[in-house]
Amino acid sequence: MESGDDSEIFFGVSDTDKVVELPDGAFLYGQAVVTTNNQETEIDSENDSEAILVEEAREILEERAEKAGNVQGPVLARGVTPTFTHVLLKYGARGTGTFPSGIGWHSISCVYQSTDGGPYTRWETLGDSAMVGTATQATRTFNGTLSGTALPSGALWYFSGANTIYTYYNHNSYVGQIWEARNI
């Protein structure tokens, strides 16, 4: 079955396609180069031995969102600076995950950059609004100066520039809020 609604998790991807779970719990569809602690790893979700079906990943994300509804997340005060893993999305690749829930500012732990033929990174958030910006903008926001682009829930926003690296961050996270970054 292929998703048919833009507001669904993994829209436009077949349940039988494969994804790879990243260390932060997000799922990667397609090809990417992931850099953590100066170590590069190339990932291809169709050929990776750790890959699972989109149908399984969707169930995992929905289960995490449901469990998060019963737990109060940590408070992240100003001055807490996140550490980011760099993900180079090849054309057609996407990262999908959930935000940590709770009071204060929260960020996903990856920064995403489009490469290899895709001039745009398309961002979407479901369940609540969020901010999209560079790691520097996220850090400024966490330190008290709001910076970045506000992204309403369900809207698709396109950012251009193969050399621009973006991340997601939000305030007082909605339980079960889902995000997606895609190279198109």
JOZICOR-V955570 format. One record per backbone hydrogen bond with DSSP energy under -1.0 kcal/mol. CO is the residue of the C=O (numbers start at 1). NH is the residue of the N-H. If there is no record, write none. Layout:
co: <CO;CO>
nh: <NH;NH>
//
This chain:
co: <1;5;8;10;13;14;15;17;19;20;22;26;27;28;29;30;31;32;33;34;35;36;39;41;43;44;44;48;52;53;54;55;56;57;58;59;60;61;62;63;64;65;67;68;76;77;85;86;87;88;89;90;93;94;95;96;97;103;104;106;109;111;112;113;119;120;121;122;123;124;125;126;130;131;132;133;134;135;136;137;138;139;140;141;142;149;151;152;157;159;161;166;167;168;169;170;174;177;178;179;180;181;182;183>
nh: <15;8;11;13;3;17;55;54;52;28;25;22;96;20;94;45;90;43;88;41;86;39;36;34;32;47;48;51;19;57;58;59;60;61;62;63;64;65;66;67;68;69;70;71;105;80;111;35;113;33;115;93;183;29;181;27;179;76;172;170;85;87;166;89;161;184;159;182;157;180;154;178;151;169;149;167;138;139;140;141;142;143;145;144;79;132;130;155;123;121;164;112;133;108;131;106;177;99;126;97;124;95;122;92>
//
